[in-house]
Amino acid sequence: MIADELRSALRHHPQAVAIITAEGADGPVGLTVSSFGSASMRPPLVVAWIGAKASAWPALSAAPLFAVHLLGTGQRDLAELFARSGADRFGPDTQWKPDDEGVPHLLDAPVRMRCRAVRHIAVGDHVALVGEPVEIRSAREVPPLVRHQGRWTSVH
């Protein structure tokens, strides 16, 4: 089946790992994504691909603002937590706080971006969440956490 062949082929393409968060009606929501990048430089836009059936998608789709957290090599546990269905993602083991707009920020992420939601584009079984960065904070230079061949790894 071509879908299985595509999944297998794409395992050869390393992808940086990010966590997307937002404030939902019932509190903070978030999830791990491995398909995130720049959509445009003029105007500055980013895009995260999110499964349309992801439990966090209804809250993310309604949020006017969201945050992108680019993870570093030592943050595998955080990536796994936010990838696990039904996990207490904002529990006592997660270092986070809301910003002035209420958007939850993961304090240990080397790069954080607060973005204004610009557009949602449904494509197959995913949705492209397009955002305009309105604030970017880079705390430190660390190797990125990468997903490759179904494993967490890094680029040194």
C-alpha positions as a Python dict, from the first residue, in 0.01 Angstrom:
ca = {
    (1, 'M'): (0, 0, 0),
    (2, 'I'): (141, 340, -100),
    (3, 'A'): (62, 503, 239),
    (4, 'D'): (281, 247, 417),
    (5, 'E'): (557, 295, 161),
    (6, 'L'): (538, 672, 207),
    (7, 'R'): (558, 640, 587),
    (8, 'S'): (861, 412, 550),
    (9, 'A'): (1031, 646, 303),
    (10, 'L'): (975, 953, 520),
    (11, 'R'): (1149, 783, 814),
    (12, 'H'): (1470, 863, 623),
    (13, 'H'): (1392, 1236, 645),
    (14, 'P'): (1496, 1376, 987),
    (15, 'Q'): (1251, 1623, 1137),
    (16, 'A'): (1298, 1865, 1422),
    (17, 'V'): (1060, 1817, 1713),
    (18, 'A'): (836, 2095, 1844),
    (19, 'I'): (554, 2126, 2094),
    (20, 'I'): (255, 2347, 2014),
    (21, 'T'): (55, 2488, 2307),
    (22, 'A'): (-247, 2714, 2346),
    (23, 'E'): (-503, 2815, 2606),
    (24, 'G'): (-826, 2622, 2558),
    (25, 'A'): (-1167, 2675, 2713),
    (26, 'D'): (-1087, 2407, 2974),
    (27, 'G'): (-724, 2504, 3035),
    (28, 'P'): (-393, 2465, 2853),
    (29, 'V'): (-357, 2218, 2564),
    (30, 'G'): (-55, 2101, 2372),
    (31, 'L'): (94, 1832, 2155),
    (32, 'T'): (421, 1721, 2000),
    (33, 'V'): (468, 1771, 1626),
    (34, 'S'): (751, 1667, 1399),
    (35, 'S'): (635, 1863, 1100),
    (36, 'F'): (698, 2231, 1165),
    (37, 'G'): (877, 2497, 968),
    (38, 'S'): (883, 2832, 799),
    (39, 'A'): (601, 2905, 557),
    (40, 'S'): (712, 3254, 451),
    (41, 'M'): (965, 3522, 538),
    (42, 'R'): (766, 3811, 386),
    (43, 'P'): (539, 3817, 574),
    (44, 'P'): (695, 3604, 848),
    (45, 'L'): (479, 3291, 882),
    (46, 'V'): (531, 2946, 1031),
    (47, 'V'): (334, 2625, 981),
    (48, 'A'): (273, 2320, 1197),
    (49, 'W'): (100, 2012, 1059),
    (50, 'I'): (-143, 1863, 1310),
    (51, 'G'): (-351, 1547, 1281),
    (52, 'A'): (-715, 1647, 1230),
    (53, 'K'): (-820, 1388, 1491),
    (54, 'A'): (-564, 1500, 1754),
    (55, 'S'): (-731, 1553, 2091),
    (56, 'A'): (-580, 1903, 2120),
    (57, 'W'): (-692, 2016, 1774),
    (58, 'P'): (-1041, 2149, 1868),
    (59, 'A'): (-888, 2382, 2131),
    (60, 'L'): (-594, 2478, 1907),
    (61, 'S'): (-826, 2556, 1617),
    (62, 'A'): (-1027, 2797, 1835),
    (63, 'A'): (-726, 2973, 1990),
    (64, 'P'): (-630, 3313, 1850),
    (65, 'L'): (-273, 3268, 1980),
    (66, 'F'): (-50, 2964, 2018),
    (67, 'A'): (310, 2894, 2115),
    (68, 'V'): (572, 2689, 1935),
    (69, 'H'): (852, 2535, 2142),
    (70, 'L'): (1153, 2402, 1953),
    (71, 'L'): (1304, 2128, 2166),
    (72, 'G'): (1666, 2053, 2245),
    (73, 'T'): (1841, 1719, 2250),
    (74, 'G'): (1783, 1663, 2622),
    (75, 'Q'): (1405, 1701, 2602),
    (76, 'R'): (1301, 1357, 2482),
    (77, 'D'): (1086, 1298, 2793),
    (78, 'L'): (898, 1623, 2733),
    (79, 'A'): (839, 1533, 2367),
    (80, 'E'): (712, 1189, 2468),
    (81, 'L'): (483, 1336, 2735),
    (82, 'F'): (318, 1574, 2488),
    (83, 'A'): (293, 1296, 2228),
    (84, 'R'): (116, 1055, 2466),
    (85, 'S'): (-261, 1048, 2445),
    (86, 'G'): (-437, 1108, 2778),
    (87, 'A'): (-118, 1227, 2954),
    (88, 'D'): (-122, 1508, 3214),
    (89, 'R'): (86, 1733, 2990),
    (90, 'F'): (70, 2037, 3220),
    (91, 'G'): (111, 1846, 3547),
    (92, 'P'): (366, 1909, 3822),
    (93, 'D'): (656, 1762, 3621),
    (94, 'T'): (616, 2018, 3341),
    (95, 'Q'): (787, 2354, 3389),
    (96, 'W'): (546, 2603, 3232),
    (97, 'K'): (359, 2926, 3290),
    (98, 'P'): (110, 3134, 3095),
    (99, 'D'): (232, 3455, 2935),
    (100, 'D'): (47, 3788, 2959),
    (101, 'E'): (-200, 3670, 2693),
    (102, 'G'): (-263, 3337, 2871),
    (103, 'V'): (-64, 3129, 2622),
    (104, 'P'): (116, 2845, 2803),
    (105, 'H'): (494, 2854, 2758),
    (106, 'L'): (727, 2564, 2833),
    (107, 'L'): (1007, 2727, 3029),
    (108, 'D'): (1281, 2478, 2937),
    (109, 'A'): (1244, 2505, 2559),
    (110, 'P'): (1552, 2662, 2397),
    (111, 'V'): (1331, 2850, 2148),
    (112, 'R'): (977, 2977, 2210),
    (113, 'M'): (754, 3161, 1968),
    (114, 'R'): (419, 3316, 2044),
    (115, 'C'): (217, 3322, 1723),
    (116, 'R'): (-109, 3473, 1607),
    (117, 'A'): (-319, 3212, 1426),
    (118, 'V'): (-359, 3322, 1065),
    (119, 'R'): (-516, 3029, 885),
    (120, 'H'): (-609, 2660, 912),
    (121, 'I'): (-581, 2460, 592),
    (122, 'A'): (-724, 2108, 584),
    (123, 'V'): (-511, 1872, 374),
    (124, 'G'): (-594, 1501, 384),
    (125, 'D'): (-592, 1377, 743),
    (126, 'H'): (-395, 1680, 871),
    (127, 'V'): (-446, 2052, 917),
    (128, 'A'): (-183, 2315, 851),
    (129, 'L'): (-187, 2560, 1140),
    (130, 'V'): (-35, 2877, 997),
    (131, 'G'): (82, 3142, 1240),
    (132, 'E'): (248, 3481, 1243),
    (133, 'P'): (521, 3501, 1508),
    (134, 'V'): (462, 3803, 1733),
    (135, 'E'): (734, 3724, 1988),
    (136, 'I'): (1040, 3499, 1968),
    (137, 'R'): (1269, 3405, 2256),
    (138, 'S'): (1588, 3209, 2209),
    (139, 'A'): (1738, 3120, 2545),
    (140, 'R'): (2042, 2917, 2449),
    (141, 'E'): (2215, 2735, 2168),
    (142, 'V'): (2164, 2358, 2201),
    (143, 'P'): (2149, 2077, 1947),
    (144, 'P'): (1788, 2017, 1835),
    (145, 'L'): (1583, 1711, 1922),
    (146, 'V'): (1518, 1526, 1596),
    (147, 'R'): (1292, 1239, 1494),
    (148, 'H'): (1465, 1002, 1250),
    (149, 'Q'): (1403, 636, 1166),
    (150, 'G'): (1132, 628, 1434),
    (151, 'R'): (1378, 729, 1708),
    (152, 'W'): (1461, 1044, 1903),
    (153, 'T'): (1809, 1166, 1815),
    (154, 'S'): (2008, 1486, 1772),
    (155, 'V'): (2220, 1674, 1522),
    (156, 'H'): (2564, 1760, 1658),
}
